[in-house]
Structures are given as C-alpha cells and as structure tokens.
Amino acid sequence: MHKPLDSRQLAAFAAVARRLSFTQAAKDLFLTQSAVSHALKALEDDVGARLIERSGRQPQLTPAGEKLLRRTEAIMREMTAARAELDESSEWGQARLRVGASTTACQYILPTVLREFRESFPNCEIVVQPGDHGRQVELLNSGQVDLALLLAPGAGRDTEFVPLFEDELCFLVHPRHPWVSAGVVDRENLGRETFVLYNRTSHTFQLVSEYFQRERVPLAHVIELGSMEAIKELVKIGLGVAVLAPWIAQSELTSGALVALPLGKRKLTRTWGVAYASDRTLSLAEQTFIGLCRSLTQDSDFAQRATGTG
C-alpha cells in the first residue's frame, strides 16, 4: 500500500505548476523560493519522478507532472472546502520546531539557518535545546526534540541520520609555538604537550582519545573545558595545544591569533548530520530546516573552513 502524499509539498507543486515560476509560487504561498524548491524536491524524491523541468528560462511540467497536477487540483479543491467547513483560521507556517544541537552548532550553524528558516515560517514556534552528543541522543529518543544536529553515528537503530558535512580535526596552537617556526609537529615529544580538550564526557573527546591511542601518544597532560571559546582563549595565551575543527576557530585563524597544523599522516574526521525518529514523517518545516542546514554546510567556503583548506 502506497503512503499518502504530503499535502504541503503538493501545494508547493501546484503553485509552481500554475505559475510556471518558482518566484511567483513563493509569493503566492508566502514562502521563500528556497522553501518552495525544497518542498518540490522532497515530493519528487518521494514519488520517484521528475515533475518539473528546471532547465531553460521557464519551468515546464513533465508528463509525470501533468498527470499529478490533475490529481492535485482536485485534492486542493477538497482541502480548501474542508478548511472552509471547519473554519480554521491558522496560517501557513504556524507550527512548532524543536531542535537539539551542541553548543558549537548553536553558535556557528544555527544562527544562519534559523534566520533563513524564519523568513519561510514567521509564525513557527522555534525551541532550541543545547547539549552535548549524549544529551541530544537522550532528547531525541525521549521525543523532547523533533530534530537533533549532532555527530555520526546519530542516535541509534530507531533514528534516521541525514549527513550534512565532514570536518577534520587539527592542532590549534599559539603563533609563537615552536611547531609553527619549525613548520612541523614534533611528534617525538608530542606526549609532553599539554592538551586543552573539550570535556571528557563528550563524543569529540572520545574520538581524540582513541586517535592518539592508535598513534601511541599518551595524553599525559590534559586540561578539560566545557566551552570551545574557553579552549581557544587558553591556547591563545600559550597554555597548551587544542584539537579542534578549523571552522570553529575561523576568525582566530584569519587574524593570526591561532595557527592550524595537521594531526599527522592519518586524518581524524567527523561527520555531522541531522537525526530524527525513523517512525515519523517530516513536516514541511522540518524538511526545510534540514535543507537549509545542507545548503549552508555544503557551501564551498564552509567546506574549505571545515577541512582547513580555506
């Protein structure tokens, strides 16, 4: 048995098909063009067929799109009649979005994403629950958040994980650190360094610890902190070396307050993504949020910052 189509995706499709313009369709629906594009792409992925050709100056319906439009017009008429009968006064975009995210994501990813999201859903109630990886898993599994922005492997068997981007952890050091002048990390004396790391209960600390165990480098001197900003401040005054992703310290790297150096021949990478319960059908607001996260993190400038190549 086929699952029903998403009515909000159908509304976006019908508006584009009627106007043959994403811009005009967005105006009709009081959404951004990006939100309409995301809705149409999600519908095409769901039905497994191209509905609107985007090549050329004006979008055109495909044969599959023409068939669906006939059905959609009848569906939309019924939905309009039902709304009138029930005298519902709610507006498009009135909903609630509950997002869980690490403090790092809250600071460096969410502001841009939520600003664009608000343009499409001005009446949507947004709730953000900050916390480390373990806390996000707990919130998601208990149904306290709808989406969680976290590191792979996500939250377990009963969740879907949508990968967004991969970053690479590097050494961040003071510009007058001996490694900088030498142009290379002194691996023979690496175990004598003081490492300024994110707290021991975090997923990132676990990854870093396992990496250096495989490299046979003891973490004999460690300062643990629960704030990325505090970690960077200690490194800037020369109290140790940090292991962070370059995109978290982009302003300091650009100004020269910190210098990034590779961990070694073997890289340490992480995969970020959005997780949600696998038994749920995502709302248009949730699909749009994920699409905006993907657009931001797959931007070429962001990708370069994430891997330290920019």
C-alpha positions as a Markdown table, in Angstrom:
| # | Residue | x | y | z |
|---|---|---|---|---|
| 1 | Met | 0.0 | 0.0 | 0.0 |
| 2 | His | 1.4 | 3.4 | -1.0 |
| 3 | Lys | 1.7 | 6.1 | 1.6 |
| 4 | Pro | -0.2 | 9.3 | 1.1 |
| 5 | Leu | 1.5 | 12.3 | -0.4 |
| 6 | Asp | 2.4 | 15.3 | 1.7 |
| 7 | Ser | -0.3 | 18.0 | 1.3 |
| 8 | Arg | 2.2 | 20.9 | 1.8 |
| 9 | Gln | 4.5 | 19.5 | -0.8 |
| 10 | Leu | 1.5 | 19.2 | -3.2 |
| 11 | Ala | 0.6 | 22.8 | -2.5 |
| 12 | Ala | 4.1 | 23.9 | -3.5 |
| 13 | Phe | 4.0 | 21.8 | -6.6 |
| 14 | Ala | 0.6 | 23.1 | -7.6 |
| 15 | Ala | 1.7 | 26.7 | -7.1 |
| 16 | Val | 4.8 | 26.2 | -9.3 |
| 17 | Ala | 2.8 | 24.3 | -11.9 |
| 18 | Arg | 0.2 | 27.0 | -12.0 |
| 19 | Arg | 2.6 | 29.9 | -12.2 |
| 20 | Leu | 5.5 | 28.2 | -14.0 |
| 21 | Ser | 7.6 | 30.3 | -11.8 |
| 22 | Phe | 9.3 | 29.5 | -8.5 |
| 23 | Thr | 9.4 | 33.2 | -7.6 |
| 24 | Gln | 5.7 | 33.7 | -8.2 |
| 25 | Ala | 4.8 | 30.4 | -6.5 |
| 26 | Ala | 6.8 | 31.5 | -3.4 |
| 27 | Lys | 4.9 | 34.8 | -3.3 |
| 28 | Asp | 1.6 | 33.0 | -3.6 |
| 29 | Leu | 2.4 | 30.7 | -0.6 |
| 30 | Phe | 4.2 | 33.4 | 1.4 |
| 31 | Leu | 7.3 | 31.3 | 1.5 |
| 32 | Thr | 10.9 | 31.9 | 0.3 |
| 33 | Gln | 11.9 | 30.5 | -3.1 |
| 34 | Ser | 14.3 | 28.2 | -1.3 |
| 35 | Ala | 11.4 | 26.7 | 0.8 |
| 36 | Val | 9.3 | 26.0 | -2.3 |
| 37 | Ser | 12.3 | 24.4 | -4.1 |
| 38 | His | 13.0 | 22.1 | -1.1 |
| 39 | Ala | 9.3 | 21.1 | -0.9 |
| 40 | Leu | 9.2 | 20.2 | -4.6 |
| 41 | Lys | 12.5 | 18.3 | -4.5 |
| 42 | Ala | 11.1 | 16.3 | -1.5 |
| 43 | Leu | 8.0 | 15.5 | -3.4 |
| 44 | Glu | 9.9 | 14.4 | -6.5 |
| 45 | Asp | 12.1 | 12.2 | -4.3 |
| 46 | Asp | 9.0 | 10.7 | -2.7 |
| 47 | Val | 7.3 | 9.8 | -5.9 |
| 48 | Gly | 10.5 | 8.9 | -7.7 |
| 49 | Ala | 9.9 | 11.0 | -10.7 |
| 50 | Arg | 10.8 | 14.4 | -12.1 |
| 51 | Leu | 7.7 | 16.6 | -12.0 |
| 52 | Ile | 9.0 | 19.9 | -13.3 |
| 53 | Glu | 11.9 | 20.6 | -15.7 |
| 54 | Arg | 14.0 | 23.4 | -14.4 |
| 55 | Ser | 16.2 | 23.9 | -17.5 |
| 56 | Gly | 15.5 | 26.8 | -19.7 |
| 57 | Arg | 14.1 | 30.2 | -18.8 |
| 58 | Gln | 10.8 | 28.9 | -17.5 |
| 59 | Pro | 10.0 | 25.7 | -15.6 |
| 60 | Gln | 7.9 | 23.2 | -17.5 |
| 61 | Leu | 5.7 | 20.3 | -16.4 |
| 62 | Thr | 7.0 | 16.8 | -17.3 |
| 63 | Pro | 4.5 | 14.1 | -18.4 |
| 64 | Ala | 4.5 | 12.8 | -14.8 |
| 65 | Gly | 3.9 | 16.3 | -13.6 |
| 66 | Glu | 0.9 | 16.8 | -15.8 |
| 67 | Lys | -0.7 | 13.6 | -14.5 |
| 68 | Leu | 0.0 | 14.6 | -10.9 |
| 69 | Leu | -1.3 | 18.1 | -11.5 |
| 70 | Arg | -4.8 | 16.8 | -12.5 |
| 71 | Arg | -5.0 | 14.9 | -9.2 |
| 72 | Thr | -3.5 | 17.7 | -7.2 |
| 73 | Glu | -6.0 | 20.3 | -8.4 |
| 74 | Ala | -8.9 | 18.0 | -7.2 |
| 75 | Ile | -7.1 | 17.4 | -3.9 |
| 76 | Met | -6.5 | 21.1 | -3.3 |
| 77 | Arg | -10.2 | 21.9 | -4.0 |
| 78 | Glu | -11.3 | 19.3 | -1.5 |
| 79 | Met | -8.8 | 20.6 | 1.1 |
| 80 | Thr | -10.0 | 24.2 | 0.5 |
| 81 | Ala | -13.6 | 23.1 | 1.0 |
| 82 | Ala | -12.6 | 21.2 | 4.2 |
| 83 | Arg | -10.8 | 24.2 | 5.6 |
| 84 | Ala | -13.8 | 26.4 | 4.9 |
| 85 | Glu | -16.2 | 24.0 | 6.6 |
| 86 | Leu | -14.0 | 23.7 | 9.7 |
| 87 | Asp | -13.5 | 27.5 | 9.7 |
| 88 | Glu | -9.8 | 27.0 | 10.6 |
| 89 | Ser | -8.0 | 30.3 | 11.0 |
| 90 | Ser | -4.4 | 29.0 | 11.2 |
| 91 | Glu | -2.0 | 30.4 | 8.7 |
| 92 | Trp | 0.7 | 28.6 | 6.6 |
| 93 | Gly | 3.8 | 28.1 | 8.7 |
| 94 | Gln | 2.1 | 28.0 | 12.1 |
| 95 | Ala | 3.9 | 25.1 | 13.7 |
| 96 | Arg | 6.5 | 24.2 | 16.3 |
| 97 | Leu | 10.1 | 23.2 | 15.5 |
| 98 | Arg | 12.1 | 21.6 | 18.4 |
| 99 | Val | 15.8 | 21.3 | 17.6 |
| 100 | Gly | 18.5 | 19.8 | 19.7 |
| 101 | Ala | 22.1 | 20.9 | 19.0 |
| 102 | Ser | 25.5 | 21.1 | 20.5 |
| 103 | Thr | 26.7 | 24.4 | 21.8 |
| 104 | Thr | 29.1 | 24.5 | 18.8 |
| 105 | Ala | 26.3 | 24.0 | 16.3 |
| 106 | Cys | 24.2 | 26.6 | 18.2 |
| 107 | Gln | 26.9 | 29.2 | 17.8 |
| 108 | Tyr | 28.3 | 28.5 | 14.3 |
| 109 | Ile | 25.5 | 26.8 | 12.3 |
| 110 | Leu | 22.0 | 27.6 | 13.8 |
| 111 | Pro | 22.0 | 31.4 | 13.6 |
| 112 | Thr | 22.3 | 31.5 | 9.8 |
| 113 | Val | 19.9 | 28.5 | 9.3 |
| 114 | Leu | 17.3 | 29.8 | 11.7 |
| 115 | Arg | 17.4 | 33.3 | 10.2 |
| 116 | Glu | 16.5 | 31.9 | 6.8 |
| 117 | Phe | 14.0 | 29.5 | 8.3 |
| 118 | Arg | 12.2 | 32.3 | 10.0 |
| 119 | Glu | 11.7 | 34.0 | 6.6 |
| 120 | Ser | 9.7 | 31.0 | 5.4 |
| 121 | Phe | 7.9 | 30.2 | 8.6 |
| 122 | Pro | 7.4 | 33.5 | 10.5 |
| 123 | Asn | 4.8 | 32.1 | 12.8 |
| 124 | Cys | 6.6 | 28.9 | 13.7 |
| 125 | Glu | 7.5 | 28.4 | 17.3 |
| 126 | Ile | 11.2 | 27.5 | 17.5 |
| 127 | Val | 12.6 | 25.7 | 20.5 |
| 128 | Val | 16.4 | 25.0 | 20.7 |
| 129 | Gln | 17.7 | 22.5 | 23.3 |
| 130 | Pro | 21.5 | 22.9 | 23.6 |
| 131 | Gly | 23.6 | 20.0 | 24.9 |
| 132 | Asp | 26.5 | 17.6 | 24.1 |
| 133 | His | 26.1 | 14.4 | 21.9 |
| 134 | Gly | 24.8 | 12.2 | 24.7 |
| 135 | Arg | 22.2 | 14.8 | 25.7 |
| 136 | Gln | 21.0 | 15.1 | 22.1 |
| 137 | Val | 20.6 | 11.3 | 21.8 |
| 138 | Glu | 18.6 | 11.4 | 25.1 |
| 139 | Leu | 16.3 | 14.2 | 23.9 |
| 140 | Leu | 15.7 | 12.6 | 20.6 |
| 141 | Asn | 14.9 | 9.2 | 21.9 |
| 142 | Ser | 12.6 | 10.6 | 24.5 |
| 143 | Gly | 10.7 | 12.7 | 22.0 |
| 144 | Gln | 11.7 | 16.0 | 23.5 |
| 145 | Val | 13.1 | 17.3 | 20.2 |
| 146 | Asp | 12.0 | 16.7 | 16.6 |
| 147 | Leu | 15.5 | 17.0 | 15.1 |
| 148 | Ala | 18.9 | 16.8 | 16.5 |
| 149 | Leu | 22.0 | 18.3 | 14.9 |
| 150 | Leu | 24.8 | 16.0 | 16.0 |
| 151 | Leu | 27.8 | 13.9 | 15.1 |
| 152 | Ala | 27.5 | 10.4 | 13.5 |
| 153 | Pro | 26.6 | 7.7 | 14.3 |
| 154 | Gly | 23.5 | 9.6 | 15.3 |
| 155 | Ala | 21.1 | 8.3 | 17.9 |
| 156 | Gly | 20.6 | 4.6 | 17.2 |
| 157 | Arg | 18.6 | 2.0 | 15.3 |
| 158 | Asp | 15.3 | 3.8 | 15.5 |
| 159 | Thr | 16.5 | 7.0 | 14.0 |
| 160 | Glu | 17.3 | 8.3 | 10.5 |
| 161 | Phe | 20.6 | 10.2 | 10.1 |
| 162 | Val | 20.9 | 12.8 | 7.3 |
| 163 | Pro | 24.6 | 13.5 | 6.8 |
| 164 | Leu | 25.5 | 17.2 | 6.2 |
| 165 | Phe | 29.2 | 17.6 | 6.1 |
| 166 | Glu | 32.5 | 16.2 | 7.2 |
| 167 | Asp | 35.2 | 18.1 | 9.1 |
| 168 | Glu | 38.8 | 17.4 | 10.0 |
| 169 | Leu | 40.3 | 17.9 | 13.5 |
| 170 | Cys | 43.6 | 19.7 | 13.6 |
| 171 | Phe | 46.1 | 21.0 | 16.1 |
| 172 | Leu | 45.5 | 24.7 | 17.0 |
| 173 | Val | 48.4 | 26.4 | 18.6 |
| 174 | His | 49.7 | 29.8 | 19.6 |
| 175 | Pro | 51.6 | 31.5 | 16.6 |
| 176 | Arg | 54.8 | 31.5 | 18.6 |
| 177 | His | 54.6 | 27.8 | 19.4 |
| 178 | Pro | 57.9 | 26.0 | 18.4 |
| 179 | Trp | 55.9 | 23.9 | 15.9 |
| 180 | Val | 55.0 | 27.0 | 13.9 |
| 181 | Ser | 58.5 | 28.2 | 13.4 |
| 182 | Ala | 59.7 | 24.6 | 12.7 |
| 183 | Gly | 56.8 | 24.2 | 10.2 |
| 184 | Val | 56.2 | 20.7 | 11.6 |
| 185 | Val | 54.7 | 19.0 | 14.7 |
| 186 | Asp | 57.4 | 17.5 | 17.0 |
| 187 | Arg | 55.9 | 14.0 | 17.2 |
| 188 | Glu | 58.7 | 12.6 | 19.3 |
| 189 | Asn | 57.8 | 14.9 | 22.1 |
| 190 | Leu | 54.1 | 15.1 | 21.5 |
| 191 | Gly | 53.3 | 13.3 | 24.7 |
| 192 | Arg | 54.9 | 16.0 | 26.8 |
| 193 | Glu | 52.5 | 18.7 | 25.5 |
| 194 | Thr | 49.5 | 20.0 | 27.4 |
| 195 | Phe | 46.3 | 19.3 | 25.5 |
| 196 | Val | 43.4 | 21.6 | 26.0 |
| 197 | Leu | 40.4 | 19.5 | 25.1 |
| 198 | Tyr | 36.6 | 19.5 | 25.2 |
| 199 | Asn | 35.2 | 17.8 | 28.3 |
| 200 | Arg | 35.9 | 14.1 | 28.8 |
| 201 | Thr | 32.2 | 13.0 | 28.5 |
| 202 | Ser | 31.9 | 14.4 | 25.0 |
| 203 | His | 31.9 | 12.4 | 21.8 |
| 204 | Thr | 34.8 | 14.5 | 20.4 |
| 205 | Phe | 37.0 | 13.7 | 23.4 |
| 206 | Gln | 36.4 | 10.1 | 22.8 |
| 207 | Leu | 37.4 | 10.4 | 19.2 |
| 208 | Val | 40.5 | 12.3 | 20.0 |
| 209 | Ser | 41.5 | 9.9 | 22.8 |
| 210 | Glu | 41.0 | 6.9 | 20.5 |
| 211 | Tyr | 43.0 | 8.6 | 17.8 |
| 212 | Phe | 46.1 | 9.2 | 20.0 |
| 213 | Gln | 45.8 | 5.7 | 21.5 |
| 214 | Arg | 46.2 | 4.3 | 18.0 |
| 215 | Glu | 49.1 | 6.7 | 17.4 |
| 216 | Arg | 50.6 | 5.5 | 20.7 |
| 217 | Val | 50.8 | 9.1 | 22.0 |
| 218 | Pro | 49.9 | 9.3 | 25.7 |
| 219 | Leu | 47.6 | 12.2 | 26.8 |
| 220 | Ala | 49.5 | 12.7 | 30.0 |
| 221 | His | 48.7 | 16.4 | 30.5 |
| 222 | Val | 45.1 | 17.4 | 29.7 |
| 223 | Ile | 43.0 | 20.4 | 30.6 |
| 224 | Glu | 39.3 | 19.8 | 30.1 |
| 225 | Leu | 36.9 | 22.6 | 29.4 |
| 226 | Gly | 33.2 | 22.7 | 28.5 |
| 227 | Ser | 33.5 | 25.7 | 26.2 |
| 228 | Met | 35.1 | 25.9 | 22.8 |
| 229 | Glu | 35.6 | 29.6 | 23.4 |
| 230 | Ala | 37.5 | 29.0 | 26.7 |
| 231 | Ile | 39.7 | 26.4 | 24.9 |
| 232 | Lys | 40.7 | 28.9 | 22.3 |
| 233 | Glu | 41.5 | 31.5 | 24.9 |
| 234 | Leu | 43.8 | 29.2 | 26.8 |
| 235 | Val | 45.6 | 28.3 | 23.6 |
| 236 | Lys | 45.9 | 31.9 | 22.6 |
| 237 | Ile | 47.8 | 32.7 | 25.8 |
| 238 | Gly | 50.1 | 29.7 | 25.2 |
| 239 | Leu | 48.8 | 27.3 | 27.9 |
| 240 | Gly | 48.6 | 24.3 | 25.6 |
| 241 | Val | 47.5 | 23.0 | 22.2 |
| 242 | Ala | 43.9 | 22.2 | 21.2 |
| 243 | Val | 42.5 | 19.6 | 18.9 |
| 244 | Leu | 39.6 | 21.4 | 17.1 |
| 245 | Ala | 38.0 | 21.7 | 13.7 |
| 246 | Pro | 39.3 | 24.8 | 11.8 |
| 247 | Trp | 35.7 | 26.1 | 11.1 |
| 248 | Ile | 35.2 | 26.6 | 14.9 |
| 249 | Ala | 38.2 | 29.0 | 15.0 |
| 250 | Gln | 37.9 | 30.7 | 11.6 |
| 251 | Ser | 38.2 | 34.2 | 13.0 |
| 252 | Glu | 41.2 | 33.4 | 15.1 |
| 253 | Leu | 42.9 | 31.6 | 12.2 |
| 254 | Thr | 42.2 | 34.5 | 9.9 |
| 255 | Ser | 43.6 | 37.1 | 12.3 |
| 256 | Gly | 46.6 | 35.0 | 13.1 |
| 257 | Ala | 45.8 | 34.6 | 16.8 |
| 258 | Leu | 45.9 | 30.8 | 16.3 |
| 259 | Val | 47.6 | 28.6 | 13.7 |
| 260 | Ala | 46.2 | 25.2 | 12.5 |
| 261 | Leu | 48.6 | 22.2 | 11.9 |
| 262 | Pro | 47.6 | 18.7 | 10.7 |
| 263 | Leu | 47.5 | 16.0 | 13.3 |
| 264 | Gly | 49.6 | 13.7 | 11.2 |
| 265 | Lys | 49.5 | 11.5 | 8.1 |
| 266 | Arg | 46.3 | 9.8 | 9.3 |
| 267 | Lys | 43.4 | 12.3 | 9.5 |
| 268 | Leu | 40.8 | 12.5 | 12.2 |
| 269 | Thr | 37.4 | 13.3 | 10.6 |
| 270 | Arg | 33.9 | 13.6 | 11.9 |
| 271 | Thr | 30.5 | 13.5 | 10.1 |
| 272 | Trp | 27.8 | 16.0 | 11.2 |
| 273 | Gly | 24.2 | 15.4 | 10.4 |
| 274 | Val | 20.6 | 15.8 | 11.4 |
| 275 | Ala | 18.9 | 12.8 | 13.2 |
| 276 | Tyr | 15.2 | 12.2 | 13.7 |
| 277 | Ala | 12.9 | 9.3 | 14.7 |
| 278 | Ser | 12.5 | 6.9 | 11.8 |
| 279 | Asp | 8.8 | 6.3 | 12.5 |
| 280 | Arg | 8.0 | 10.0 | 11.8 |
| 281 | Thr | 7.0 | 11.7 | 8.6 |
| 282 | Leu | 8.9 | 15.0 | 8.5 |
| 283 | Ser | 6.8 | 18.2 | 8.2 |
| 284 | Leu | 7.5 | 20.8 | 5.6 |
| 285 | Ala | 9.1 | 23.0 | 8.3 |
| 286 | Glu | 11.4 | 20.1 | 9.3 |
| 287 | Gln | 12.3 | 19.3 | 5.7 |
| 288 | Thr | 13.0 | 23.0 | 5.1 |
| 289 | Phe | 15.2 | 23.2 | 8.2 |
| 290 | Ile | 17.3 | 20.2 | 7.0 |
| 291 | Gly | 17.5 | 21.6 | 3.5 |
| 292 | Leu | 18.8 | 24.9 | 4.9 |
| 293 | Cys | 21.4 | 23.1 | 7.0 |
| 294 | Arg | 22.5 | 21.3 | 3.9 |
| 295 | Ser | 22.7 | 24.4 | 1.8 |
| 296 | Leu | 24.8 | 26.2 | 4.4 |
| 297 | Thr | 27.2 | 23.4 | 5.2 |
| 298 | Gln | 27.7 | 22.3 | 1.5 |
| 299 | Asp | 28.7 | 25.8 | 0.5 |
| 300 | Ser | 32.2 | 25.8 | -0.9 |
| 301 | Asp | 33.5 | 28.4 | 1.6 |
| 302 | Phe | 32.1 | 26.4 | 4.6 |
| 303 | Ala | 33.6 | 23.2 | 3.2 |
| 304 | Gln | 37.0 | 24.7 | 3.0 |
| 305 | Arg | 36.8 | 26.0 | 6.5 |
| 306 | Ala | 35.6 | 22.6 | 7.8 |
| 307 | Thr | 38.6 | 20.8 | 6.5 |
| 308 | Gly | 41.1 | 23.6 | 7.0 |
| 309 | Thr | 41.8 | 24.0 | 3.3 |
| 310 | Gly | 40.5 | 27.6 | 3.1 |
